[in-house]
Every structure is written in structure tokens, then in C-alpha cells.
Amino acid sequence: MDDTITTTDIRLREGASIAQRLVMAGFSAAVALCFTPGLFTHDTTEVIISVVALVLGAVFVVGIMMAPAVVWIITPDEILIGQQRPFGKLHTRVVAKDDIAGLQVPGSKRAKARFQLAFTLASGERLTSPPISDVTHVHDTVARIAAQFDVPDVEAPINPLDASNAEMRLGEPLEPFPARDIRIVAMIAVALCAVPYAYKLWRGLPPGPVDIMLLPIGAIAAFAVYRYANLVTGAFWIIRQADIRVERLWGNGSLRADHIAGPDVKTINVERRGRSEDEHCIVVIRLHSGRRFRSPRIGSRPEARAVGTEIVRRLGIGAESNKI
């Protein structure tokens, strides 16, 4: 269930699906089981490490599987809160409109464009909602809730992805690495690869083939760092009406800007780039020319879908190209 500004109720939810829980729990269990051979050794240290790893793995599996799923339904007169753990009963709570004394919209420390509703009740209790999934309409959603609950002086959050902005911004403005830092890293790469060779000479031993082979590898690594370090700074997207400006850096630190228009887009979809669909989803745009543009990390799949939908609207991308 996703929140929306076009229906009477606003719905927010938090909690992984059963399939996602099984995947995460299975991965934790597999990592823990890798330490089981240590239980059958006669080394006390290995036995202790194995026991600790198995206990931690069991705690992670139980924590992942037993984490509650939370749903908020915000109506004009009340807030219905539902919470349920796997295989458990549904616990509900109703917060009446008259019980709400204040509203704040704190941002997330992990994701700049993630916002939650923090209600202060007349009793002094503070309730924090699941994240607002439609990150492109945070201002409208907050203003609507503040108006229907008669909450004054609600500070509007700074949201770089809000559709009310003339320019939506994904990522951070790019700056090249300082030349001094690049030189230091390059020198460290050379030094690390030269240490085995120098150690053998210092001990009066003949360097082996591996020691000799590391010398040119160090030189190549240093050259790669010096020449291409700025390529790992990522991308910065500026989403405007009918145009996306994609900024990246060349290896020498100079700025490179590409522009994406609606007619150039072959497909646009949302992909996961990382381990979790809750944190590592991005928008991917493929052009008719064959080029592919991956956005900076957005957040959860619903958040990335909201951004992708706004991109489709701004660029006028046809339905046949929309794979979101």
C-alpha cells in the first residue's frame, strides 16, 4: 500500500515482504553455517569464534523474521495504525484528530529524500510513521495532513526530489578529488607493491617471480589512480521539464554534461543496485542510441518508482517506453 495525494486516505507501510525476509534470513544463516567446522576442532579459540558466529546468526535470523510490518491509514478524522508480526495477531490503534497536538517531518540520516511524519499527541506521546513512499509529493502530503488535522506551524521539509521544484536533484554536486590526495594514493599503491621486493633485497634473498611481477602492477595501479580516480565520483542528475542534465567527471576532473530528452528514451525502469530493495534502488534510462544512464541511489523501490514516474511525466515519455 502506497501513500498518495489523489485519494481520500493516505496509506503508509513499512516492513519487508515474506520473500524478502526469507532471502535475508537465508543469507544470514548461510554465513553463520560457514563457521560450523570450527566446532569440531580442538582449538579453543576456533570453537569460541564458531559459537559466537552461530549465536549471532541465529539472532539475525530471528530478528529478520520477527520484525513487525506496520501500516498507517491516515483519514481526515483519525489515524489507524496496524502492526503485525509474522504468524502473529494484528494489533490496531486509532488516534483521533482531537488527540493530535503537533506535527513534524524529520528527514532520514541515511537517505536525504526520505521523510517520516512525527505526530505529538496531547498526552505528550510521540508517534513516528513509516516513510512517505511518494517522495515527489512530500510537500503536498504534509500540507494536506496539517490542514485536515488543524496543526499550525508545520515546517515544510527540504526535499530535492519534490515535484514542486523546478529542478529535481538526484545525488550531490560533483567535485574532483584534490590532486594532492590522488598523488598520495598513487604513491601508496606503488609502495605496497614494492614492499615484498624491497624486503627480499633487505634480507639478502633473491626476489621471487611474484615479487618481481608486483612492481609493474604497482606502477599500473598508480597510473590508474592518477588518471581515472575522478571517474568513481558518480553522477549528478538535474531533472527539469523536458530535459535531464546528467553531470559526471572525466578522469582529469573536468565536468562532462549529457542531456536526455523524452524522444531519446527507449526504456525507463527501476532496478536494484545492491543487496536490499529498501535502500539501493535506482532509475535506469536506456536511449535509442544504446547508451544507458543509471541514476544515483534513490532508496526503496516505491521511492524510486515515484521518482521514475515524475521523470516520465516531465519528459513526456510514451507508455510503450515506460517499464516502471
Secondary structure, DSSP 4 states (H G I P E B T S, - for coil): ----SSSSSEEEEE---HHHHHHHHHHHHHHHHTTGGGGGSS-HHHHHHHHHHHHHHHHHHHHHHHPPEEEEEE-SSEEEEEEE-TTS-EEEEEEEGGGEEEEE-PBPSS-TT-B--EEEETTS-EEEPPP-S-GGGHHHHHHHHHHHTT---PPPP--TT-TTSSSEEES----PPPHHHHHHHHHHHHHHHHHHHHHHHHTTPPPPHHHHHHHHHHHHHHHHHHHHGGGGG--EEEEETTEEEEEEE-TTS-EEEEEE-GGGEEEEEEEE-SS-TTT-EEEEEEETTS-EEEPPP-BSHHHHHHHHHHHHHHHT--GGGB--
